[in-house]
Amino acid sequence: MKIGVISDTHIANKTEHIPGIILDVFKQMDMVMHAGDMVDLRVINELKSVCPKVIAVAGNMDHEEVKNKYPLKEIVEVFGRKIGLMHGCGSALNLVELLKDAFKEDKPDIIVFGHSHKPMNEFIDGVLFFNPGSATDFMAEYNSYGLIEINEEINARIIKI
């Protein structure tokens, strides 16, 4: 199972579209996850135009129409692995602790998140914490997205644009 991961696109605030290079890669994915702060529902339409299976959560900067359509937290099971999806909130310094608390009852294998605009691909206490960074934020150190492949093992990587 190949999963494309994106977050913090801030469409309508920072840019008008998801970068074409990402959409081209996501055509080859079985699923796409958006970890919030899409801002506008156009993001989902763009993602679904290249991959019909899109899972998303709302973030703190999303418009009301997004917050009304998508939950703050989602759990997805893929090949017997649990993936927790949540944007995050508050200080980026406490983000991992907030996510640990939010998912402590769910016992996920992977927690996909956003909010900080800083990529992260790190196992902590046996759980993969995966933040693809922001694909569009010109203030970020670099723009990026993520790929997760789940077979017998979990392989994840951050792709710099």
N, C-alpha and C positions, 0 to 999 in steps of 0.2 A: 504494500500500500504506500503510495507516494502522496505526501501532503504538502501543499504550498502554504506558507504562513506569512501573513502580512499584518501590520498594525499601524496605527497612528498616521493614516493617509491624509486626514484633514482636508478632504476634497471640499472645495468651495472656500476654504480659508487660505490654504497654502498653494494649491494647484487646482487644475480643472479635471485632470485625469490620472489614473494609475499609469506609471511609466510603461510604455509598450514592451520593453524588454521583459518586464515581469509577466505581463499578460501572455507573451509568447511562451515563456517557461511554464506558466500555469495551465496551458493547453495540454500539457503532458501529465498533469496530476490527476489522481483519483478523487481528491478532495482538496478544498481550499478552506483555511481558517483565517478569519479576520478578528484580531484581538482588540477591537474597539477603537474609538475616535475616528470613525469613518466620516463623521459629521453629517453627511448627506447620503441618502439611500441610493444615489447614482452609483456609488462604489459597488454595492451588491450587484446591481445590474451589469456593470462592467465585468465583475468577476464571474458571474453566471454566464456571460457570453462566451467564456472560454472553458469553464468547468461547471457543469450543472450542480454539483454537490458543494454548496458553500455553507459553512457553519460560522456564525458570528455572534458576538456579544456587544452590548453597548458600553461606551466609555463615558468618562466625565465630560467631555467636550461635545458629545453627540447632540444633535437637534432632537426635539421632543418626538418627532415622527420615528426616529431611529430607536429612542428609548422605549417607545410604546410597542415597537415590533420585536425587539431583541432583548433577551434577559441580560442581567449583569454577570451571570455565571452559568456555565454549561459543562456537562460531562458527556464525553463521547467515548464509546468503546470501539476499538479497532484491533482485530486479531487478538482478542483477549487482553489487550492493554487499555488502561483507562487514561484518557487525556482530559485534564481539567483546563477550561478556557475561561479567562477572566482578564479584564483590562487592567485593573489596579487603580489605586487612588492614593492621595496624600503624598508624603515625602518619598522620593525615590530611594532614600537611604533605608527606609523601613519596608520597602516593597516585598522583599522575599519573606519577611516575617508575616506580613499581612496575608500573603498568598498561602503560606503554610497554615495559618489559622483558618482561612476561608475553606481550605480543602482537607482539613485534618480528619474529618469523618469519612470522606470519599476515598481516601487512600489511592490517589492517582499515581501512575508511572511517570507521567509527563504533566507539567503545568506550563501552558502557553499563555503568555501575557504581553502587555505593552506598557503604556503610560510614560516610561522614562525616556523613550526614544534612543535608548542605549542597548545594543545587542547583547544577549547573554545566552550562552550554551554551556550549562554547567550542571553536573550532578551534585546534589546536596542531600545527604542522608538517603541515598538510593533513588531520589526523584530527579528527573531532568527538568530544570528550570530553563525555559526557552523563550527568549524575547527576540523577535526578528529585527528590532530597531524600527526606524521610520524610513519608508521608501520615498518620502517627499519633503521632509523638513530640511530646509536649507541651513538651519542653525545646528543641525546634528553634525557630529564629527565626520560622519559619512552616511550616505543613504544605503539601505540594505533591505533584504527580505530573507525568509528562511525556507529551508526544505527539510522535511522529516521523512525518513523511510522506515517503515515498520515491517519486518519479516520475523525471523527468529530473534533478531536483535533490533535495537533502536539506533538508527544512525541519523544525526541531525547536523546541519551546517548552516552557517550564516553566509549569505552571498552579498558582497559589496557591489553596488551598482557603479 
